Amino acid sequence: MSEINPCAAPRTVHVGTASRSYDVHVGAGNLDDLGRVVAGTGSSRACVITETNVGPLYAQAAETSLADAGVDVTDRLVFPAGEASKSLAVLGGLLEGLAERGLTRDDAVIALGGGVTGDMAGLCAALYLRGIRVVQVPTSLLAMVDSSVGGKTAVDLPAGKNLVGAFWQPSAVLADVRCLASVPHELLTDSCGEVIKHAVLADPALLDELTERPLNAPGTDEGRLVDVVTRNVEIKRDVVDADERERGLRQTLNLGHTIGHAIESASDFTLGHGSCVAAGLCMMTRASARRGWCTSETAARIERCVAAHALPTGCDLPADLLLHYMAHDKKRHGGSVNIVVPVEVGHVEVRRATLDELRELVELGREEVR
């Protein structure tokens, strides 16, 4: 997927939320630094939580780095890969595993994997002993640019996605873009949906760059990956520092997610999260253009970037089915749901929409704006 670029300089982004401050380390080949980073949190013992796809690739390297830094490593905990594992049953098994290994409040959980692992391990850390350290080690682009930063952890219920969770900030994040070389191209492409979302939120120049040079294009080198991941982390950092608990500004990070989460749930998670966010973003933008909330050029500009990455710009699922899942969205307030509306690239607004208005927005967003 990417060329090895030994000159890809590591970057550090400092996150300073009200509950905890920590550093996000972005680099190429910096998984070897994990032990030093974990030891720096004050932890002398750690348990790696990973899943069946990522574990065989990177768990041994992570545990070797930990041991080399003097961190005592317990037996790792491994769960089945996939969104289906984001359940209360799997969560309970992981918590039992931490108890069996005798972890204390002085120890740390290492979340090694993509977004599902980050959610599961992060929620385990938040609940076990009422909270122990977690160090996020994202191995997917989606987790690097989004879910590993900001402290959101959750599992799914049959009624909807991420309905049971907690805010629990990590003690550190380490993102090694060299791990992306093992990510299948279709999954890397899927992750680009969140990258595009961040560009729409806060960086018009990044959106134009991504349109001209899609991040999933062959030959993308590690230096550019480090730069793009770092910029995405900075964008998210600026939001979560200002609004850790999603009382106001942080809701803007849900751009594309109200419809996107509904598509994801309605497809029984057969469509990737980033693809669903991309489709939801385009549908909401087209609906906004038809409502006069943004211009048709803004809608077209966003859609061009999504299409350049070969991501979906819409869906054909019935509006009633999508509405069913939107009605169970965690952003619902009584008979209305908070939606994020793109006014222009770099400027969005949070609005309230009734369920009837949501149905209309879904219908308005189905077709391209001419």
N, C-alpha and C positions, 0 to 999 in steps of 0.2 A: 504493500500500500504506500509506504513512504520510503524515501531514501535516507540512509544513515548520514546524519550531518553532525560530526563531532563538535562543530562550532556553535551548536544550538545552546546559547547561554542560559543557565537556569534562572528562573525568576521567582520572586517571593511577593505575595500579596498579603497584607495584614488586614484581618477582619477584627473589628472592635465592637461587638454587640454588647448590649447592657449586661447580659448574663455571663459572657465569656469572651475573651480576646484570644486569637490564635492566628497562626500563619498558614497560608496555602503555598506549598512548594511545587512549582511547575518546572519540569525539565525533561531531558532525554537521557535515559539510563540512570535516573536518580532513585530507582527502587533500592539500590544498594545503600542509600542513605536512611532507609526506614528505621534501622536500629537507633541511629543517632537522634533522629527526630522523636522517636518514642521515649528514649531515655531522657530527652530534654523536657518531656511533660512531667517528669517525676515518677514515672512508672518503672518498676523493676521486674514486673511479671506481666505477661500478655497472652491472650488467647486469640488466634486467628479464626475468624468466621468467614467462610467462603462458600462457593457453590461448585457443582460437579463439573462445570465447563472451565472455570477459571482456576480452581484449585490445582489441577495437574500442571498448569502452565507456570504459575507464579508463587504458589504457597511455599515451596521449598526455599526459593530465593528470599522471600520475605522473612521466613523463620531463621535462615542463616544470618541475614543482616541483623536481626534482633539478637540472636545469640552472640554474634561477634561484638555487639555493643554492651554485652553484659546483662541483657534482658532475659530473664528466665521464660522459656516458651512452654506452654501447656500443649497437650494434644489438641489439634485443630478440630473445629466443628464444621461439618460440610452438609449442606442441604441441597435438594434437587434444583437445578437451574430452571428459571422461568417464572413468569408472573403468578402462576398458580401456587407457588410456594409462599406468596405474601398472604398468609392465612394465620388465624389465631392458633391453629393446631401446630403448624411448623414453628411459630414463635414460641409456643409453650415448650416444645422439644429443645429449642436452643437455650431457653432460660434454665431448663433442667440440666443441660450440659454445662452451663457456667457454674451452677451450684455444685455439680459433681466434681468439677475441677477446682473447687474451693477458691474461686476468685474473691478478692476483697475490694474495698473501696480504694485501695492503693494501687490497684492493677488496671489494666487497659484491655479493651476489646479492639481488635484490628479488623476493620471492615474491608475485605479484599475482594473487589469485584465491581459489577455495574450498579445501576440504580436499585435493583431489587435487593442486592446484598447490603448496600448502604442503608436502605430503609430497615431491613430486618436486623442487622447488627446494631444500627443506631438506636432502634426501639428497644432491643435487648439491653443495651447499655443504659438507656433512660430508666428502664423499669427495675433492673436487677439491683438489689440493695438500695433502691430509690435513687440510683444514679451513680455510675462509674464512668471513667474516661473511655472515650472512643476516638480512635484515629482512623480517618477515612482514607482509603487507598483505592481511588477509582481507577478501573481498568477499561472503561468504555468512554467514548467521547461525551455521551449524554451525561454520565455521572461526573466527568471532569468539569464540564462547563456549567452544570446546574445542580444536580441533586446532592453532591458531596458537600456543598457550601450552603450554610444558612440554617442548618439544624432541624429541618423537617424530617420526621420519621413516621412511618405509618404502615399498616397492613390493610388489606381489602376485606370487605364483607360481600356476601352475595348481592346486597342492595346497591353496591357501588364501590368505587375505587378510593382508597386512602381514607376510609371513614373512621378508623381507629388509629390514633397516633399521639405523638407528643413532640414538642419543640425540645431538642437536646443538642446543643452546639458541640461539635467535635473539639478535641484538644489540639488537633493538628490535621492537616490534609496534605497528602503527598500524591501528586499526579505525574506519572511517568508516561509521556506520549509515545515512548517506544513500545508500550503495551498495545497500542492501537494497531501495530503490525499484525497482531494475531486476531484482530476483529474482522469478521467477514464483511465484504464491501457493502452488502445490503444493510447490515446493522450500522456501519459507519454512516451510510447515507441517511438512515433513519434518524440518527443522532443530530444531523445537521438541522433538523426542525427547530431544536432549542437554540442553536447558534443564530439562526435567522431571526427567531423571536427576540433575542437580546439586541440584535442590530436594529430591529424595528423600534424597540423600546427606547434606545439611547444612543445609537451611533449610525447616522445616515451614511457616513463614509464607509463604514464596515459593510453595510448592506450593499452599496454599489460595488465594493471590492469583491464581495462574495458572488455577486451576479456575474461579474467579469471573470472571476477565477474561482469557480466552485471548490469548496473545501474537499469534496470527495473525488476530485479529478485525479487521474493517475499521475504519479510523480510528485505529489505534494510533499515537500521536505519537512523534516522535523523542526527546523527553525521556524517555519511558518505555523506549524501546529502549536509550538510553544507560544508564539505571539498571539494567535487567535484564542487559545484556551485562556491565556493570561488576561486578555482584554475582556472575555466573557466573565471571568471570575471578578474582575474589577467592577463590571457593570452590576453584577449581582451583589457584590460587597457593598456598593454604595446604597443599594436599596435596603438590604437587611440591617446594615448599621443604623439606618434612620428609622426602621420599623421592623424590629425583630419578630413581633408576634402577629403580624399581618392585620394591624388595626386600620391601616390606611394605605400608604405608599406601596407596601409589599404586595398588595392585591394586584398591582400592575403586572407582576410577574406571571399572573394567570392569563395573560394575553394568549388567545387561541385555545385555552384550556377548557372553557365551559362547554363548547361544542366538541372540542377534541377529546375530553374525557368521556363524553357520551358516546362518541364514535368508538373509542377504545373498548368501553364496556359492552356496547351493542354488538361489536364484532367478536365478543368473547375473547378479547385480547389476542386475536390472530393478527391484528395490525399493530405495528410498533408505536410506542408512545410519541416519538418525534414526528412520525408520519401523521399521526392523528392531530398533533398540535399544529403541524403545517396546514393540514386540511381545514381545521377549525379556524386558524388565523385567516386563511384566504376567504372562507365563508363569511366570517364576521366582518372582514374588510369590505367585501362586496356588498353585504347588507348595509353597512355603514355608508357606503357611497350612494346607495339607492335611497337611504334615509336623509342624505345631505349632511351627514356627520363628518365625512371626509370627501376628497375629490376622487373622481374616477381614475385620475393619474396616480394617486397614492395607492389605490387598489391594484392597478396594473403594475406599478413598480414593485410592490411586495410579491405579487404573483409571478413576476418574471424571475425573481430570485429563487422562489420555491421551485418553479419549473426547471430552472437551470441545474438544480440539484436532483432532478428526477424524483421529486417528492409529490404526493398527491395534492391537488389544489381544491378538492372537494370530495363529496361522497354521495352515493345514491341511496343510503339507508333511509327508510321512511321517517318522516318528521315526527310521527307519534312515538316511534320507538326511541328516537333521540330525546324527545321531550320526557319520556319516562325516566331516563337516566339523569337528565338535567334536573328533574324535580327532586332527586335524591342527592344533588350536589351539595358538598359541605359548605359551599358559599351561599346556600339558600337562606333567606331571612323571611320567615312567614310565607307569604304567597309570592315572593319575588326572589330573584337571583341577581347577585352582582355580576356584571359583565364588564370586560375591558374593551374599550372602543378606540381604535387607532384614528386620531384626528389628522395626523401627518406622520411621516417617518421621523422618529425621535420625540414624539409627543402623543401620549395616550391619556384617556380619561376613564375613570370607573363610574359606571351608571347602574341604576336599578332597573330591572326589566321584569314584568310579570310573566307568568308561564305562557299566557296567550301571546305576549309580545315576543317571547323567545321562539315560539312556533313560527311567527311571522318572519323573524330574523333568519331562521333556518331556511325557510322557503325563499326569501330574498337572496340568500347567499348561495343558492344552488347554481345559478347560471353566471357566466362571465358578464362583466360590465362592458358594454360597447360604447 
